[in-house]
Amino acid sequence: MSRSCIAVLFAIMAFSAPTMVLAQDASATIENPSPTSPPKIATLREGFDLKMLEPVNGVDFRTYSHITYAMFLDPDGDHEAIYQKFGTDKASFDAASAAYGERMKLDTTFAMVEIFGAYFAENAQGTYAAFGKDVAQSVLNQAPLTQNEPMPEEKFREIQVYYARKASVAGTALSEQDEVLKPYHITFNDFNILGAWFSRRLALETMDLSAPQVRSDTKASTMPTERPEWGGLWRFTWKTLQRTETEMKVVEASRDICVKDDMTAETLPLMPKPSGVKCVLIDKVHFYDSGVQMRAECDLGGIGAFWGMYLQPEHDGESFTGQISYNETYEGDTDMPQPMTDVAVKRMGECQ
């Protein structure tokens, strides 16, 4: 599995915000993935067909995801031993891989991709394994995170910037990716787990779900209030690097973009999208009183590239602050925000 595919798996499942808030004990267990007992995300996702979780050649979706993670950690190892460990064989795994891959393509709710990413992280190993498992239970159970911050977020953003600069000239082998991150004493596996945890926390904060909710016996928590009137002409502002032949400096960039709840992937603001690449919104743009979220996926090969924006409202929706995030670095657009960029937004009025 390629580096970009692994990154997008972690990004998509981490940024998937709960569709409903129900009380969760910190020790909540992850349900089995059988069609009769699917994870909570599958039962809450409107339009998701539970039959997509049915086993293929005796390989259930959870086992398939765990095998995929084991092969990611040891791409050149004894895969026959991995198949035996999980009670299957290469032919059955290949059949499951083809079937589940097709189901993920057909699932317009994107629940299959998010569940795959969560099961993938559920079996996390290494120094930060507990944080991968934390993200998995949060996504699968639609619950809060339970772990404390693994490192200051500013430090992780520093590592992200460093990796974005260095990875483009490194090889794609896992060992070569590990070498890129060696100055920070983490592996590529660690880097993805940390990114998933911080991304999941951001998504939960945007939905105002960062702390456990207590459900009374008589009334469950409700969805945030929708505020479609906040849509309109928005001025996005961020800082970027300006390169010349003699210097490099930090400058401020801005764009005025019409943002509405009926917009399509073709009109998503600030999304790096090379010519000919098709993108689709994972969900419509939501203007919540607790935050605004936009999420999309593009077909850049493999499972694709993930894009998202998460904003917090200020002054009753007249301005917003937050971050834009995507899992690929694009060249050629000098004022395009880089991955995980802080943005400020001011509502300028109605769309013209």
C-alpha positions in Angstrom: 0.0 0.0 0.0 1.5 3.4 -1.0 2.5 6.2 1.3 -0.3 8.5 0.0 -2.9 5.7 0.5 -1.9 5.2 4.1 -2.0 8.9 4.8 -5.5 9.3 3.3 -6.8 6.3 5.3 -5.7 8.0 8.6 -7.0 11.4 7.5 -10.4 10.3 6.4 -11.2 8.2 9.4 -9.8 10.8 11.8 -11.7 13.7 10.3 -15.0 11.8 10.2 -17.1 13.7 12.8 -19.8 11.9 14.8 -23.3 12.1 13.3 -24.9 11.9 16.7 -23.7 12.3 20.2 -24.5 9.5 22.7 -23.0 8.9 26.1 -19.9 6.8 25.9 -17.9 5.3 28.8 -14.2 5.7 28.3 -13.8 1.9 28.3 -16.4 1.4 25.6 -15.5 -1.6 23.5 -15.5 -1.8 19.8 -18.3 -4.0 18.4 -17.7 -6.9 16.1 -18.1 -6.0 12.4 -20.6 -8.7 11.5 -23.8 -7.5 9.7 -25.9 -8.4 12.8 -23.6 -6.4 15.1 -22.0 -3.5 13.1 -20.0 -0.7 14.6 -22.0 2.4 15.7 -20.8 4.5 12.8 -22.4 2.0 10.3 -25.8 2.1 12.0 -25.8 6.0 12.4 -24.6 6.8 8.8 -27.7 7.6 6.8 -27.9 5.6 3.6 -25.2 3.1 4.5 -25.9 -0.5 3.4 -25.0 -2.9 6.2 -24.6 -5.7 3.7 -21.4 -4.1 2.6 -19.8 -5.4 5.8 -20.6 -9.1 5.1 -17.5 -11.3 5.0 -15.9 -12.4 1.8 -14.4 -15.9 1.5 -14.6 -16.1 5.3 -12.6 -12.9 5.8 -14.6 -10.2 7.7 -13.9 -6.5 7.2 -12.1 -6.1 10.5 -9.8 -9.0 9.8 -9.1 -7.7 6.3 -8.1 -4.3 7.7 -5.9 -5.9 10.4 -4.1 -8.0 7.8 -3.6 -4.9 5.6 -2.0 -3.1 8.6 0.3 -6.0 9.3 1.5 -6.0 5.7 2.0 -2.3 5.8 4.3 -2.7 8.8 6.3 -5.5 7.2 5.9 -5.0 3.4 8.8 -7.4 2.5 8.1 -9.9 5.3 6.5 -13.4 5.3 3.0 -12.6 4.3 2.1 -16.3 4.4 2.8 -16.1 8.2 0.5 -13.1 8.4 -2.3 -15.0 6.6 -1.9 -17.9 8.9 -2.0 -15.7 12.0 -5.4 -14.4 11.0 -6.8 -17.7 9.9 -6.9 -17.3 6.2 -4.8 -17.7 3.0 -3.6 -15.5 0.1 -6.4 -16.5 -2.2 -9.1 -15.7 0.3 -7.4 -12.4 1.2 -7.0 -11.4 -2.4 -10.7 -12.1 -3.0 -11.6 -10.1 0.0 -9.3 -7.3 -1.0 -10.9 -7.0 -4.4 -14.5 -7.2 -3.1 -14.0 -4.7 -0.2 -12.1 -2.4 -2.5 -15.1 -2.4 -4.9 -17.5 -1.8 -2.0 -15.5 1.2 -0.8 -15.7 2.7 -4.3 -19.5 2.1 -4.5 -20.3 3.4 -1.0 -21.4 7.0 -1.5 -21.7 7.5 2.3 -17.9 6.9 2.7 -18.6 4.9 5.9 -16.7 1.9 4.4 -13.5 3.9 4.0 -13.8 5.4 7.5 -14.5 2.0 9.1 -11.5 0.5 7.2 -9.3 3.3 8.4 -10.5 2.8 12.0 -10.0 -1.0 12.0 -6.6 -0.3 10.4 -5.7 2.0 13.4 -7.3 -0.3 15.9 -4.4 -2.7 15.5 -1.8 0.1 15.8 1.7 -0.8 17.0 4.7 1.1 18.1 5.3 3.9 20.6 2.0 5.7 19.9 -0.1 2.5 19.5 -2.5 3.7 22.3 -3.3 6.8 20.3 -4.2 4.8 17.2 -6.5 2.6 19.2 -8.0 5.8 20.7 -8.8 7.2 17.3 -10.3 3.8 16.2 -12.7 3.6 19.2 -13.7 7.2 18.7 -14.5 6.7 15.0 -16.2 3.3 15.3 -18.2 4.2 18.5 -18.7 7.8 17.5 -17.3 8.7 20.8 -14.8 11.2 22.4 -11.1 10.6 22.5 -9.8 9.4 25.8 -6.0 9.9 25.6 -4.2 13.0 26.7 -2.2 15.0 24.1 0.8 12.9 23.0 2.9 16.0 22.4 2.3 19.7 22.0 0.3 20.3 18.9 2.8 23.0 17.7 5.5 20.3 17.8 3.5 18.0 15.6 2.8 20.8 13.1 6.5 21.4 13.0 7.1 17.7 12.1 4.4 17.9 9.5 6.0 20.9 7.7 9.4 19.1 7.9 8.0 15.9 6.5 6.2 17.8 3.6 9.5 19.3 2.6 11.6 16.1 2.8 9.2 13.3 1.7 8.9 14.4 -1.9 12.6 13.6 -2.5 12.6 10.3 -0.5 11.8 6.9 -1.7 8.4 5.3 -1.1 9.7 2.3 0.9 8.7 2.2 4.5 12.4 2.2 5.6 13.1 5.3 3.5 10.1 7.1 5.0 11.3 6.2 8.4 14.6 7.7 7.6 13.0 11.0 6.7 11.5 11.3 10.2 14.6 10.0 12.0 15.6 13.6 13.3 12.4 13.6 15.3 12.9 10.1 16.6 9.6 8.8 15.2 8.7 6.3 12.4 6.4 6.9 9.5 3.9 4.6 11.3 4.2 6.9 14.4 3.7 10.0 12.2 0.5 8.7 10.7 -0.9 7.7 14.1 -0.1 11.1 15.6 -1.7 12.9 12.6 -4.8 10.8 12.9 -5.1 11.6 16.6 -4.7 15.4 16.2 -7.0 15.4 13.2 -9.7 13.5 15.1 -9.4 15.9 18.0 -9.8 18.9 15.6 -12.9 17.3 14.1 -14.4 16.6 17.5 -13.7 20.2 18.7 -15.3 21.6 15.5 -18.4 19.6 16.4 -18.1 20.6 20.0 -17.7 17.0 21.0 -14.2 17.0 22.5 -15.4 16.1 26.0 -17.5 13.1 26.9 -21.2 13.8 26.9 -23.4 12.5 29.7 -26.6 11.0 28.5 -29.6 11.2 30.8 -32.0 8.3 31.0 -34.7 10.5 29.5 -33.0 12.6 26.8 -30.1 12.1 24.5 -27.9 14.9 23.2 -29.1 16.5 20.0 -27.3 17.6 16.8 -25.9 21.2 16.7 -28.1 23.9 15.3 -27.7 24.5 11.6 -27.1 28.1 10.5 -27.3 28.2 6.7 -27.6 32.0 6.8 -23.9 32.1 7.6 -23.2 31.1 4.0 -22.3 33.8 1.4 -19.2 35.6 0.1 -16.3 34.7 2.4 -12.8 36.3 2.4 -10.2 33.7 3.3 -6.9 34.9 4.6 -3.8 32.9 5.5 0.0 33.2 5.5 2.2 31.5 2.9 5.8 31.5 1.6 6.7 33.7 -1.3 9.8 32.6 -3.2 11.9 34.7 -5.5 15.3 34.3 -7.0 17.0 36.1 -4.1 14.8 35.5 -1.0 12.0 33.7 0.7 9.5 35.5 2.9 6.2 35.0 4.7 3.4 37.0 3.1 -0.4 37.2 3.6 -2.6 35.8 0.9 -6.4 36.0 0.5 -9.2 34.9 -1.8 -12.9 35.8 -1.9 -15.1 32.7 -2.5 -18.8 32.1 -2.4 -19.5 29.4 0.2 -23.1 27.9 0.3 -24.6 24.7 1.7 -25.5 23.6 -1.9 -22.0 23.9 -3.3 -20.4 21.0 -5.1 -16.9 19.6 -5.1 -16.1 21.6 -8.2 -16.6 24.9 -6.2 -14.9 23.9 -3.0 -12.8 26.8 -1.7 -9.0 26.6 -1.5 -8.9 22.9 -2.5 -5.8 22.0 -4.5 -7.1 20.1 -7.5 -5.0 19.4 -10.5 -6.6 19.5 -13.9 -8.6 16.4 -14.8 -8.9 15.2 -11.2 -12.5 14.5 -10.1 -13.5 15.3 -6.5 -16.7 14.6 -4.5 -18.1 16.0 -1.3 -18.3 13.4 1.5 -21.2 15.3 2.8 -22.8 18.7 2.1 -21.3 21.8 3.6 -22.7 22.1 7.2 -23.0 25.5 8.9 -23.4 24.5 12.5 -23.6 27.0 15.4 -20.6 25.0 16.9 -18.6 25.1 13.7 -18.4 24.8 9.9 -17.1 21.7 8.2 -16.3 20.7 4.6 -14.9 17.4 3.6 -14.1 15.9 0.2 -12.2 13.1 -1.5 -10.4 13.2 -4.9 -9.3 10.3 -7.2 -5.6 10.8 -7.2 -4.9 7.1 -7.3 -5.4 4.4 -4.8 -8.2 5.4 -2.5 -7.6 9.1 -3.3 -6.7 12.3 -1.6 -8.5 13.8 1.3 -9.4 17.5 1.8 -11.1 19.2 4.7 -11.8 22.5 6.3 -12.9 23.1 9.9 -13.8 26.5 11.2 -15.0 28.0 14.4 -17.6 30.9 14.2 -17.0 34.3 15.8 -19.3 37.3 16.2 -22.4 35.2 15.4 -21.1 33.9 12.1 -19.6 37.2 10.8 -16.1 35.7 11.0 -14.4 32.3 11.5 -11.1 30.9 12.4 -9.8 27.4 11.8 -7.7 25.2 9.6 -7.6 23.8 6.1 -6.1 20.3 5.8 -5.2 17.9 3.0 -2.9 15.0 2.6 -1.0 15.9 -0.5 1.5 18.8 -1.2 0.9 20.6 -4.5 3.3 22.7 -6.5 2.6 25.4 -9.0 0.1 27.6 -7.2 2.1 30.2 -5.3 -0.6 31.4 -3.0 -2.2 28.0 -2.2 -2.3 27.1 1.5 0.0 24.2 2.4 -1.3 21.2 4.3 -2.7 22.0 7.8 -2.8 25.8 7.4 -4.4 28.2 9.8 -7.0 30.4 8.0 -9.2 33.3 9.0 -12.5 34.1 7.3 -14.6 37.2 7.2 -18.2 37.1 5.8 -18.4 39.9 3.1 -22.1 39.6 2.4 -24.3 37.6 0.0 -22.9 35.9 -3.0 -23.0 38.0 -6.2 
